[in-house]
Structures are given as C-alpha cells and as structure tokens.
Amino acid sequence: MFFNSLSFAIFLPIVFVLYWFVCNKNKTTQNTLLIIASYYFYSCWDWRFLFLLVFSTFLDYYTGIRIEKSRKESGRKFWFWLSIGINLGFLGLFKYYNFFAASFAELMQGFGLKTSPFLLDVVLPVGISFYTFHGLSYVIDIYYKRIKAEYNFVDYSLFVSYFPLLVAGPIERATHLLPQVKVKREFDFGRAKEGIYQMLWGLFKKVVIADTCATYANAIFDHYETMNSLSLVLGSVYFAFQIYGDFSGYSDMALGMSKLFGIDLLKNFNYPYFSRDIAEFWRRWHISLSSWFRDYLYIPLGGSKGGLWMKIRNTFIIFLVSGFWHGANWTYVAWGFINALYFLPLLLSKSNRNNLDTVVLDKSWNSVKTITSILITFVLTCLAWIFFRAKTITDAVLYINNMFTNNHYTSQYLTNERYNYELIILVLVFVIVEWNNRTKVEPISGKYQTIKLAFCLAAIITLGTYSDYKEFIYFQF
Amino acid sequence: MKKFLLFTIKTIFIIILLAVLLDYSYTSIYLKSSNRNKIEYVYNSQPQNYDVVILGSSRANNHFVSEMFEQKGLKTYNYGMSGGHLFEASLMLKLMLERNYKIKNIILETDLNLSNEHQAEGVAARYLPYFHVSETVRKHFEKESDFKELYYIPFYRYIKYETRIGFREVFFGLINKKSKLLDHGGYYSLGNKKGNMKNDISTLKPLKNKYYEEIKQLCRQHNINLIAVMTPMCENTKGMNYFDKVKKSYPEIHNYENTVIEDKYFSSCGHMNDAGARMFTAKIIEDFFNKQSNIQTSF
C-alpha cells in the first residue's frame, strides 16, 4: 500500500476518523489504534514480514529493559550486544548476505577458484533498514544512559512501527518520538491543515516531479550508450530531481499525515539542492539518516577530534557505510566514496561548517558567488548520483565518459516517446517554487492559500504520472 | 474539528470542480483536434471516399505503403495503428461508417491480433475523450471491466491514460501541432534492423475473434470488399504453425506470411522495413488490384 495509492486514500481517512472520533478516550486507545493500523499497513506488503517487525520490536523492548535493570556492567554489555548482534544479523541476512556471498564467489573466481555460493531466495522486507535503525538508536541510547527504557510495550511498539515512518523513515529518535506518544494527543486544526498541505506538496513532488523525471531518467540511463552529451547531462539532472522528489515527497507525506494524528516527526529534507557545499548538502539531505550516522557512528569513532588521519578515516567510514546502507551493491559504495572525496577538502580546510545559515541573495557580488557555489555543488551531486543510479560501476564510468566525449548537444527522441529536453521547463518551475519557499515547510500555506491549493491540486491531477513508477525508491532500502 | 471538516469539504469541492472543468476542457480540445492521431482524424472528419482502407496493428501500419496504391489510381489510407488490436480496428471502422465513409475495399491485417479480444490500452485510450459524446464509442467500451469508473468519474480517464491523452497530448492538440503519424497516407515506414531477428509465437492461439466477426459483418452490411491477410514474419520465428491454425479457423484469410522472408527486409522480427513493406505491398496490389474484376474477397 503506497502513500500515493487509492487503497491508502481509503485507509488514511478511516484511521483518521477512528482515531479522533472512536479511540479518542486516552493515549492508550489512540496508540492501540495506530499500532493496529500500522500492522495492517505493513502486512499489506507481505504479512509474513510482520513477524519480523514484531520480533524486532519485542527484542529491543526487552533488551532495553534488561540493560537498564542490569546491575553489573557485564550484564548490560551482554544485553546490549545481543540486541545489536540480532538486529544487525537480521539486516545482514536479508539485505547483505547474497551480496557478500556472490562477491566472495567472484573474488575466488579471480584467483581461479570456482565456487557456487549458497544464495538465499528471500525478498528484502520493506523498511527493514529503517525500523532496525529505530531499534538500534533506542538500545544504544539506553546503554549510554541517555534515555530511560520504555516499560509500556504499546507505547514502544508505536515508536517502532508507526505507519507514516515505518517503511521509509524519517529515522526517529526515542528522545523525540516517545515523549509524544506518551501523552494523549488533542486535535489542532492549524497543525492538521498544515499536515494536509505538506502531504499534498509531497504528493506533488512524487507524482509530478519524481515519477515524470523517472520516465526520462530511465529512458536515458537504460540506453546511455546511444545517448548524446545533452541527453546524458539531462539524464543525470532528471535523476537528481527524481530521487529528490521521490524521497523528500515521501518524507513530506509522512510528516504531513503524522501531523493529522498530532505527532511531529523529524524533518528529513531542507532544500538540499540549494546547498553551497557538500557538507551543507549532507546537513540538508536525508537529515535523519545523516544525523543517525553522525551520532551513532562518527562521534563514537572519534569524530573530527583526533589527528588528521583519524578525521580522514572517520569521514570515509561514515560515507562508505552510508552508501552501503542504501543497498547491497558496489555502486552505492562508490557513491558514498565519491561524496567522501567531495567532503574531504572541506574537512581538511576546516570549512565544512561554513554554510550554516539560510541562503540569502541580494544585488551584491556575494550573491554571484553564492549562486556559483550552489551550481557547482549541484553538478558534483549529479555526478555522484550517476553512480547511485547506474547498474554497475562500469556503466557509471562509461556514462560519464560518454557525457564528456560525445560532444553532441542536440535534441534526442527517447524510448519514452518524448524528446530529451521536454521536461526542463517543469523542473525549472519546480526549482523556482522551491527557491521562493525555502524558509517554509511547504509552499501552499500563507497568502492566497486557497488559490495555491487549487494550483497544486490541478498540477497533481494534470501533470502527474500515474501509469507507471508508483513505487518509492527508498522502499527498497 | 468542525473547522477541519469544513476545510476538508472545501478541498474535496475544489478537487471535484477541477476534475469537472478539466474534463470539459480536455474533451473540448480533443473534439477540435484532428491531426494528432488516426482516431481523432477519423472522429473529426467529413465523409470520405476510399478505394482502399487498411486496418490492423503496426503490422498493417508499417507494411502497407499507401503511396503504391495511390500510384495505381486507388485512393488509399492506412489506418493501421501501432500496438492496436482488432478491438480498436473494429471501432475505427464503426466510426468511419458513422461518418458516411464510402469504402470499396478494406485490407485487414488479421494474424497475431486474432489471438486476443482485449483492448490495447495504449491505443484504445485515444477513443476515451469521445466517451460522453459518441454513442458508438460508449457502446463499444460498455462491456470493458473498467467502463464505469472511466465513464462516470470526471477526468479519471485522462489521469489513467495520461501518457496517451494527458496534458502533453492536449497541449499539442491545443497548439495544433501536427503528428507525423498522419503523413504518407498513414503508412509509417521503418528503418533497417536494429535488434534481434527472432521471435516466439508458439504460445499464441488464434481465437474465433469477436471483433474480426464484427468487422466482417459491418463489411457485409455496407457492401465493402474485405481482404483479410496475414503479413510476413522473419524467418527465425518459433511457432510458425500459428498461421496454419489461423488458416484452419478462418480459411478466407490470405496467408502472406511467407511473401518476404529475408532478414534484410525486416526492421524487427514482426515488422518489415520500408524495402520489405514495398515488396509486400507490390505483391498485394498484384494479387488483388491488378485487375479490379479479379478482386478476391474474404467472404
């Protein structure tokens, strides 16, 4: 059941009505309803994976309590590592086992040894990377005594399986979400309206921007050998907007619908393509994951406190792991590596925290500099996205090579029966709208909101792509 | 909560209003457009006189060179539609007759498309703008499983088939952008082979096809000479006995599957290139139109 499906359009209002009109007595009834709805939502993909979700929930709930109750350090350590081991074990088994087994076999083949690896015939459970990270952060925080263990199983279950964030985040923190589910939520019209606007804007980003860009990006990436330079450049730009529209659109929908239930989720995107350097980009892109890795990997590794080599090592580790988190393929690792390379000069020159303020333009030379920085960052990001999108690293390298050596900048008719340049206007309009609203969560609220709402709805109805590309990219992670 | 209910009602009202207005606007544009595809070309046309009309799928569209018929003095148009099935060909003929077309001969490509009675969504979608204004179109779709939602929910058909009749196509209709599909008497030539010259049609089974029967009946009623033909496939096709099965079910269909066989005359296994199409058309003209008195009929 996708957020942009008809079944979800029926599911959400039913849960909303039951939540505010039937189960509104206290927070327990509210939470129980949301858990039932969440489990139903999750089982719509594959009910068998529900057992995995329940098991993961119970594991972290129980080990969290045991860590807190253990008086001896050895006991705390035992429960901590048990939880970490099982959580990562499941993730590794479902997501990475086949990849490592196949890679090992390939490596052996390189040495002339033929092996036939035992591969698992399993489907990756939807959202496993997300709810595993929820659980991990919870257990780690308890172990380091940052938070208290949650003794109410209903409240904890909701923290892990709350349906707006269950399958593709944002990756929540116990410190942020648990306090909200521990109190009865009261209906707030302003917040609910904001939620609807944010959902609609998210839907716009998904069906109008991401899915439309996808038809072009796929046509170009799948036939990159026959594409000219202009098509290849546009292909990478279209993919950049596809993945942004897809994932930030999903996040907006998740945040917006959560507001309908009186719960605020962590902001996941903050107009990343207006970043002035890569460090800023990573502070604005998939914020909940970046901050997770910062808090639970980068800082424990020593962060940027150690010597030069320590800093470089930690930077590469965090980007490589981040790439690998996205999927079991060397292309993601390469994508992480490239981003680490981009980040390194900023780190070494201690300018990685230069751009913390909101971008402001005026009529000074500084604005020209800012715009240039934004464009350079975007170009670098697009180049890295080629590795993310390509099927293999060789494909990505050939794609870039063709892009720079073909030198033909003419229009090309693509397999999606469109010309390569046709989408440029839509993308530009989208960029302008985002730029003008970069200090807000969504562009609909404020002055003339009814008119803007009508425009947004009209765009969703008329410009959306509905015949294909329904799945959100990040569901596969 | 009352405020929120009002807000929700307002939003739903805006959606419904937009759907109705957009549906009306799109339909109005399609009712005036006639140079984007063959369906609207026929729908918005005046009565025509043809010696030969060609119907069928891409294997008609890419295989019958209209210009060669014209050179013989036969007023011809190729109404074959890429991706189309007999469902769409039958409706096309109904629309032509409704518009008082006078047709002497119809060449109908009847081979692989006999194996199913489904609509080809990509092509059938182009009829949907006329749902509410044409009884013929409405009746033709009436038994389709998604008829009710497409017919009653405003704008739904334009959303569901946005790649075919959505914003882009409406925009081109509005600015009167001409499509190449209507050039060369409707014939669309293909270039030389690009891909693998092999095909497997062993799983296909020719049916007693409802829409083929419908076309036959319409031709009988309107005294149109129907010439049903099977068109060539490349040599490396698995399951070539399919054409024998067609011949067994429908002896009146002329088998031209073997007329052109060499790969150099094909663009893909099921589609001849321009050279192949010209060889094939020459053979058809020779067999059916050299002496008007010798015309063979399919019934």
Interface residues (C-beta under 8 A of the other chain):
Chain A: W20 F187 F189 A192 K193 I196 E417 R418 E422 T450 L453 A454 L457 A458 I461 T462 L463 G464 T465 Y466 S467 D468
Chain B: M1 K3 F4 F7 T8 K10 T11 I14 I15 L18 A19 L22 F155 Y158 I159 K160 Y161 E162 T163 G166 F167 R168
